[in-house]
């Protein structure tokens, strides 16, 4: 979920054919059983984090070696043995709740604090926004998590504390200065063009 930003309902209902790890694409398509918010269709691109990608690829190989194409990527397990249930073609209405319980149990087992699936979604957006450099990046992040507008992403996911604000603002100076130095010839041309325009206007 941190890797893709997919909502928990969609995550637990993804058939194998909706997941393309090689191309880093998750197909959130209600017509193939993916439970999306408001039955909305979307394509989600996975974050480019090599350490996470390696783990996800290993899991993907394992489930595909055992389950059929219409099996679930978040593989159902047999209650009596704990093995993958290769005959499961449908998931119940409460699978989302079960996934939350399993996540909490697993985090407790490995000694990590519990974070809800939606917190992992928040983590996905925050990580991506931290690495964004342009307004187009922000727009892409918003579309990737299937928000109807980047205003929604900004309102609920881009809260910065005082330290983060200071850090970001402080980093702007060197970047701007470097940009000016690298593009000084172009800036001089633009300034000369402006002076020429201003002279004509004033005369």
C-alpha positions, 0 to 999 in steps of 0.5 A: 500500500505504501508502494502503490498508494492503493486504497485497502478495498482495492488492494485486497480485491486485485486479481493477478491480471490487474498487477503488472510489476514489470511495468510498475502498473496497478490496474484499478478496474471495477469491471474485473472485480477491483473494489475502488471508491465510487467504482472509479477506474484508474491506472496507478504507477508504483513508486520507484523504490528499489528496496520495496520493488525487490520485496514486491517482485519476490511476492509477485513471483511466488503467488503467480507460481501457485495461483491461477490468473484470476487468483488474488494478488493478496492471496487468500489462505486456507484456514486449516493449513495456512497455504494459499487457497488456489480454489478461491475465486471470490472474496467476502465483504469483510476481507478488508477488515481481515486485512487490517487485523492481519496487518496489526498482528504482523506489525506487532509480531515484528515489533513495529507500531501499528499504522492503518492501511490509510496511513500507508496511503498517506505515506505514499503521497507524502513520500512522492510529494517530498520528491516532487519538483514541479506543479506537474509532479504534484498533478501526477501524484494526485492523479496516481492516487485517483483524486478528482483534483490536486486540491484534494491531495493538497488539502488532506496530504500536504500538511507540513510542520514548521521544520519541514516548511523551514527546510524547504524554504531554506533550500530554495535559495541555492537552487534558484541561484544555481538556476540563474547562473546556469541560464544567465545568457538566456536571462540577459537576452530576456532582460535586453528584450524587456529593456527594448520593449520598455524603451519603445513603449515609453517613447 
